Amino acid sequence: MKRETGIFSKSPTVHLARRIYNSVKYNFATKLIFFMIGTALWLNINLQKDFETTVDIPIKLSNIVRGKTLLEPIPEFARIKIRSKGRNILISDFREDVYFEIDGSTFDDSATVHLNMDYFVNASGLELEPLFIFHPQEIGIVYDDFMSVKVPVSLNYQFTTAPGYVISGDFKFFPDSVNISGPRSKVKKIRSVETRKVADKDISSTFAKHIQLIRTDSVSVKYSAREVLVSQEVVRKGSNTFKAPVRIINKPENMNILLEPIAIDITVVGPVSELQKITAENFSVTADAREIDNITNRIPIKVLSNIKLDWKQSASEVRAIQY
C-alpha cells in the first residue's frame, strides 16, 4: 500500500475517518451501533411522512333507551381507511381511542343507521383523517324490552365409583340457579339452563370439577355464570358388624318371656370414616309380644335406624321362651 503524502496524511479528519472505517470494517459491535443509528434516522424521517392505512375500529351504541336492549347485537367493528403521519398511526390505539359512536336515544323501536363520518370519534388527541368506510355501510338496530330472571340449573352429570369405593356425604353443585338477562322475546323462552353431558367412571378419590353450561344465544342473552362446580367425597368402602340387643315390647305384666337370641348381628357397609361413628345405639331392635306365634313361639322383630348407609340384619325373628 502506498503511503499518503502531503497535507492529507497529516489531516485530523483523514485520521478520524480512517479510524472509523477500520472500526466499522473489523468490529462487529461498531457495525451494530451504526446500523441502529441508521435505522433510527430512517424511521424518524419516514414517520413524519403521511401514510394511508386500513384499520378496524369499534362501533359503540350509547344512550340506549331505558328499559330497552338490542334484540340482535350490532357489528363490533367497522373497517375504514385513515390518513395520518406514520408516527400517529404507529402509536394510535384503534381499539379504544378511535371509534364510531351511535346515539341510541334518537329512536325508540328500530332504525337503520347509514354509517358515515359524522359518527367518527377521535379521542386520541392525534391528527387522524378518516377517508373511506369499507363496511358496514349501514347498521340495523332493533330494540326489545329488557328482561332479567333467575332460572334453575339442570345438571346432566353422572358418575360411578371404582370397586371398593363409595360416596361419603352429600353430592354438591354450585350454583344451582343462574341469572339471565337480555331481550324479553328470547329470555322468556328459557325455563332452565342445562349443563353439558358428562359421565365419569371408576372414581376412586374425592373430586371437584367444573362443567360448562349450555348457554342459548350467549351473544344476545347474558348469563351470570358460565359453568357449575360439582363435588363429591369418595372414600374406600368398609363394613362393620356389631351386636344389637332385642327389646321386648307390649308384654303383659303376668307373662315372663326370655328371648333367644337376645341380640342380633347388624352389618353396616359404607365409608370407613363414617363407620367409625356408628354403634348399636343407632338401631332400635324390638319384638312385639302381641305378635307371638303360639305354635312356633316365634316373634318377628322390627329394626329401625336413621342412618343412610346400607345395612343388613342377621335374623328376622326370635324365639320366645315363656316361664
N, C-alpha and C positions, 0 to 999 in steps of 0.2 A: 504494500500500500504506500502510495506517495504521501509524503508529509506535506501538510498545508503550510504555505509560506506567506509571509506578508502580514498585513494587518488582521486578516481573518483568523489566522492561527492564534492571535492574542486576544481576540474579541471575547468578552464575558458572555455575550449572547450565544456565540457559537459553542462555547464550552458548556453552557447550560443546556442548549438544545441537544448537544451530543450526549450528555449525561442522561437526559430524559429519554432519548432514543434508545440508548443502551439498556436503560432500566426497563423500558416497555418491552424491548426485544427479548430480554433474558429473564425478567422477573414476573412470575405469574400474578402475584399479588398486585403489582403495579398495573398489569393489564386489566385485572378485575376492577380496580378503582377507576381507571379511565373509562372502562365500559359502563360502569354505573353512573359516572358523571355525564357521559354522553347520552345515556338513556334518560336520565332526569331532565337534561336540557331539551331532548326531543319531545318528551311528554309535556313539559312546561309550554313549549311553543305550540304543539298541536292541541292542547287542551284549551287554548284561547280561541281556537277556530270554531265556527258554527258547524254543528252536525245535525243530521236528521236521523231519528231512530224510531222504531216501533216498540211500544210498551203496553202492558196490561195494567190498568188502574181500576180500583174498586168502584162499584156503584152502590151508593148508600141511599136508603129511603128514610127520611127523618120526619118527625112530627106526624106519626100515624094517628088517625082519628081515635079518640079514647074509646075503649071497649071493642075495637076492631083489630083484626090481624090479617095477614096475607093468606089467601086461600092457597096459592101456589107461590113458591119463592121466585124472586126476580133473579136475573143473571148476576153473578157475583162480580164479574169484571167486564170491562169494555176495552177493546183493542184500538189504540189510536196512534197517530204519527205525531211526534213532537220535535220541534227545532229549538236548539239552545247551544250555549257554549259546551264544549266537551267536558269541562270541569263540572258544570252544573248537572249535566246528565249523569256523570260518574258518581256524584255524592247525593243525588236526589233519592229519597225513599218513596218509590212509586206505589207502595202498599199502604202508606199511612198519610203522607203529606199532600198527595195529589190524588184527586178522586172526582167522580161525578156525584152530585147530591141533588136528589129529587125531593121536593117538599110535598109530603103526603097529606097535608091538611087542605090542599086545594081541591080535593074531591072526596066524596063520602062513600061511594059504592065501587065504581070501577072506572078505569081510564086507560087510554093508550097514549103513552108519552113518546114523542119523537125526540130522540136524544140529539142534542146539539150543544154548541159551546157555551150556551147560557147556563148550563148546569155544571160547567167545569169549575173546580175549586183548586187553587194552588196555595196551600198553606206553608210551603217550604221557605218562602222568602227569597227564592231564586227566580231568575228570569227563564220561564219556560213557555214557549209559544205552541199551543195545540194547533195542528194543521188539518187533520182529517180523522174522522171516525170510521173505522172499518166495519165493526159490528159490536153490539147490535145497533141497528138503525132505529128501532123502536122497541118499547117495553110495554107489555100488557100488565096492568095492575088491577087485581080483583080483591076486594075486601070481603071478609066474612066475620061474623060475631066471634069474639074471643071466648073460649070456654076452658075451664080447668076443673078436673075431677080427680078423685082417688079411686083406683081400681085394684082388685086383688091380683096377686101373682099366682099363676098356675104352674106348679113345679112338675117338670117332666123328667124326673131323675129316679133311677133305680140302682140298687147295689146289692151284692151278696157277699157274705163273709167267707173266708177260707175255712176249710175243715179244721175244727179245733178252736175256732174263734167265734165270739158272739158280741152283740152290741151291748153297750152299757149306758144307761141314762137315756135322755130324750134326744131324738133327732131334731136338729135346729136348722132353720134357714132364715136369712135376713137380707133385704126387707121382705115382708110378706105382702106388701102393697106398694104401689108407686103412684106418684102424681103425674098426670099427663095434661098437657095444655096445648092449645092451638085452635085451628078453625073448628067452629061448632059442628059443621056438617061432617067432619072427619072424626072428631073426638067422641061424639055421642055414639058412634058405631063400635067403639072399643069397650067391651064389657070386662075384659081381663087381659093380662099380659102373660103369655106363655114363655117358658124357658126353652132353650134348645134341648133336644132329646139326648140324654147322656145315660149310659149304663156301664157300671163298673163291676168287675167280678173278682172274687177271691181276695177281698180286702182283709188284711191281717194287722192293721195298725190304725190308730186314731187318725182321722183325716179332716181337712178343711179345704174346700175348693170353691173356685168361682165358676159360675155357669152363666153364660150370656143370655140376656133377654132377647126375644124376637120382637123388635120394635117396628111396628107398622108405620110406613111413611115417616121415617125419622127425620126427614128434611122439614116437613111442614109441622109435624107433631113433636113436641119436646117431652122427654121423659126425665124424671128425677133420678133415675138410676139406669145403668147400662147392664148390670149383672147382679146376681144374688150370691150370697155366701152360704154354702151348706156345710154342716159339720156333724160328726158323729164319733163318739168314743167307741173304739173296737178293742177288745181285750181277749186274752186267752180264756178258753172255756174250761170250767171245772165242775165238780159235783161234791156234795156234802150230804151225809146220811146221819140222822140223829133220831133218838127215841122221843116220841111224843106220848105222854100218858093219856089214857082214855078215861073220860069223866062220865059217870052215870048221872042221868037227869030224870026228873019226874018219877022217882022211886017212892012207892008207898012207904009210910013210916013203919008198917008191920012186916016189911019184906027185907030180908037180908040177901044181898047179891054179891057174889065175887066174880069179877070179870077175868076171862082168860083169852088172850093175853091182856095184861094190864097196860101195855103200851105197844104202839106200832112204830114201824120204821117209816120215816119220810125222807125221800131223797130229792134234793133240790139241785137243779142244773142251771148254771149261768156264769156270769163273770166272776173270776176268782176274787176280785176286790169287793164285790157285793156279797158273796157267800160268807165272808167273814163277819158280816153284820147280822146274819140270820141265825136264830136259835129256835128251840122248841116253843118258846113263848110266842112266836109269830103264828102259831097254829092252834086252833081250838078243835079238839077231837072229843066228840060226845056220843054216847049211846043212850037212846031214849027207852026207859024201862017199859013204857006203854007199847013199844013195838016188839016185845019179846015174842018169839015163836014158841008156843007151849009144847010143840012136838020135838023140835030140834034144840030148843033152849038157846037159840042164837038171836042176837040183836044187831041190826045194821048200824053202822057208825057213820057219822057225818063229820067231815073235815072242812073247816073254814079258815081262810087266810087272806090277808090284804097284800101279800107280796105279788109282784108281777112276773116273777121268774117261773120257769117250768118246774113242776114238781110232781111226784107220784107217791102213793101210799102203798104199804106192803100188804094191807088187808082191808076188806070192805065190811067185815062183820066180826063180832067177838062172841064167845060162848059165855052164857050166864050160868053160874052155879049158885043155886039157892040153898040156903041153910038156915 
